[in-house]
Amino acid sequence: MLRLLSLLQTRRAWSGSELADRLGVTLRTIRRDIDRLRELGYPVQSTTGRTGGYRLAAGADLPPLLLDDEEAVAIATALRTAASGVSGIAESAVRALAKLEQVLPARLRHQVAAIHTATATVPWDAGPGADPSALATLAAACRDREIVTFTYASRSGGTAPRRAEPHSLVVAGSRWYLIAYDTDHTDWRTFRVDRLTEPAPTGRRVSPRELPAADPIDFLAARIAAAPARYTLSVTVPADAATVIERTQVLPARVHGNGAHASTVELAADDPRRIALQLFDLAPGPGSAFRGSPELAPHLSEFAQLLWEVARALTTTDRPDEPHAPATKDR
């Protein structure tokens, strides 16, 4: 019966014959154990017909979960650090962890405590996070290939209803993205989950579409690299592509090799400070070439002036037992 419960927790629906084959028992045994699970509070639903079967539905109360040792430690560790980029999850994670640790065997509590003692978390402020309930709805729709509707806010601030076939969720830094086929625009799209509201399943399932990329991560990276930006700067430096990517952490799609010892990186952002910081990381030297938005020039001049003033202040600061440093002539 426990093995049956484990199977029901891993997939949306099973036919009775599939469960019987997996467990090596008869259909009569499956039906008997399904009834026993229902008596214990597990809401197992059943349907008849050619497409009929069994599924574990959501109930009014959460019955006990069946976890092995590795799963229990993984969940406890994740709860201690809470999920990145998810709004309002920290307090809920603490409550869930307290309940989980009460039922963990001593050997597992020691493992979880060791991880907690040796781990520190930097509280980065990464901006708005994704709503946990929205993530749960979208994840279920991705699993079940079920069309969803939602309201989406664009970069310009406008909102519009959308209808899409979810494929997968991708986490990039602190951002959650939904990869989906937009049925209204008949094209693949990426949606930031923190800009998405009121996701609702439609009850209509579809056959999975083939993603036009090797995997969801490659698809998201290509879309972000191709996204329009207010400011752009193309920098050609005497360094290979791997070195440029390591220095700047830009998307590989934005770096183009020009032989063995030169490459061009395309920097793009709506905030000129981001481009300035990437330039510092890139550290272009003699032999570098630049081409980009003229509107970017005054912003870079402001940053250069700020750095120059800081450098001049450091060279003119009084030091103990040292004469006053002469002021450096402006350039």
Secondary structure, DSSP 8 states (H G I E B T S, - for coil): -HHHHHHHTTSS-B-HHHHHHHHT--HHHHHHHHHHHHHTT--EEEE-STT-EEEE---SS-------HHHHHHHHHHHHH--TTBTT-HHHHHHHHHHHHHHS-HHHHHHHHHHHHH--------SS-B-HHHHHHHHHHHHHTEEEEEEEE-TTS-EEEEEEEEEEEEEETTEEEEEEEETTTTEEEEEEGGGEEEEEEEEEE------SSSSHHHHHHHHHHHS--SEEEEEEESS-HHHHHHHH---GGGEEE-SSS-EEEEEEESSHHHHHHHHHHH---TT-EEEE-GGGHHHHHHHHHHHHHHHHHHHTS--TTS---------
